[in-house]
Amino acid sequence: MNSPGVDGALFHSISKRDALGTTHMLGKAISEIIARAATTAGLPVRLTGHSVRSGLATEARRARHDAKTIAAQRGWRPNCAELYRYMQIVDAWSDNVLAGIGL
């Protein structure tokens, strides 16, 4: 889903001659670009296109957005197990069941 007033792909295809395309870039290409940039930057971890997707969900949850909103805006099914795994990482610290019970 796009934000109001925003149309089209976030990442456009690019031809072999560096011409901007009219279609969206494939996920594999985005993943390769991110991995190459991380390696060039000397990051000690391997980043992929999935890293961006999971990072968005994690940070949206940390900002207190609810699962339904995150799922709707990013194209996940409302009860997507993958999305809930990302949110668990944040919720385990911010909504710890042991907090406030004297332990």
C-alpha positions in Angstrom: 0.0 0.0 0.0 1.2 3.5 -0.7 0.9 6.5 1.5 -1.6 9.1 0.5 -0.3 11.1 -2.4 2.5 8.7 -3.1 2.4 6.5 -6.2 4.7 3.9 -7.6 7.6 1.8 -6.5 10.1 2.9 -3.8 13.0 1.2 -5.8 12.7 1.4 -9.6 14.4 -0.9 -12.0 17.7 0.2 -13.6 18.9 -0.9 -17.0 22.4 -2.1 -17.7 23.1 1.4 -19.0 21.9 3.0 -15.7 18.6 4.3 -17.1 15.8 4.5 -14.6 13.1 2.0 -15.4 9.3 2.3 -15.1 8.8 -0.8 -13.1 9.7 -1.8 -9.5 13.1 -3.3 -8.7 12.9 -7.0 -7.8 13.5 -8.1 -4.2 16.6 -10.1 -5.2 18.2 -7.0 -6.7 17.4 -4.9 -3.7 18.9 -7.5 -1.4 22.1 -7.7 -3.5 22.5 -3.9 -3.4 22.0 -3.8 0.4 24.5 -6.6 0.9 27.1 -5.0 -1.4 26.7 -1.6 0.4 27.1 -3.3 3.8 30.2 -5.1 2.7 31.7 -1.9 1.2 30.9 -0.1 4.5 32.8 -2.8 6.3 29.8 -3.8 8.5 30.6 -6.9 10.5 27.1 -8.4 9.7 25.5 -9.6 6.5 22.6 -7.4 5.6 19.9 -8.3 3.0 16.6 -6.9 1.8 15.0 -8.9 4.5 17.0 -6.9 7.1 15.3 -3.7 5.9 11.9 -5.4 6.1 12.5 -6.8 9.6 14.0 -3.5 10.7 11.0 -1.6 9.6 8.6 -3.8 11.5 10.8 -3.9 14.6 11.2 -0.1 14.7 7.5 0.6 13.9 6.6 -1.6 16.9 9.2 0.1 19.1 7.4 3.4 18.1 4.2 1.8 19.5 2.4 1.2 16.3 0.0 -1.7 16.5 0.4 -4.9 14.5 -2.6 -4.3 12.3 -1.3 -1.0 11.1 2.2 -2.3 10.5 0.8 -5.3 8.6 -1.5 -3.2 6.4 1.0 -0.6 5.4 3.8 -3.1 4.6 1.8 -5.8 2.8 1.8 -8.5 5.5 -1.3 -10.5 6.3 -2.8 -9.3 9.6 -1.8 -12.5 11.5 1.5 -13.0 9.8 3.8 -15.1 12.0 6.9 -13.4 10.6 5.6 -10.0 11.7 4.9 -11.2 15.2 8.4 -12.7 15.6 9.8 -9.2 14.9 7.4 -7.6 17.3 8.3 -10.2 20.0 11.9 -8.9 20.0 10.7 -5.4 21.0 7.8 -6.5 23.3 10.0 -8.8 25.3 11.8 -5.8 26.6 9.1 -3.1 26.6 6.3 -5.2 27.9 8.1 -7.6 30.2 5.6 -9.6 32.4 8.1 -9.5 35.3 8.1 -5.7 35.4 6.3 -4.2 38.4 5.6 -7.5 40.2 8.4 -7.3 42.7 10.8 -9.8 41.1 
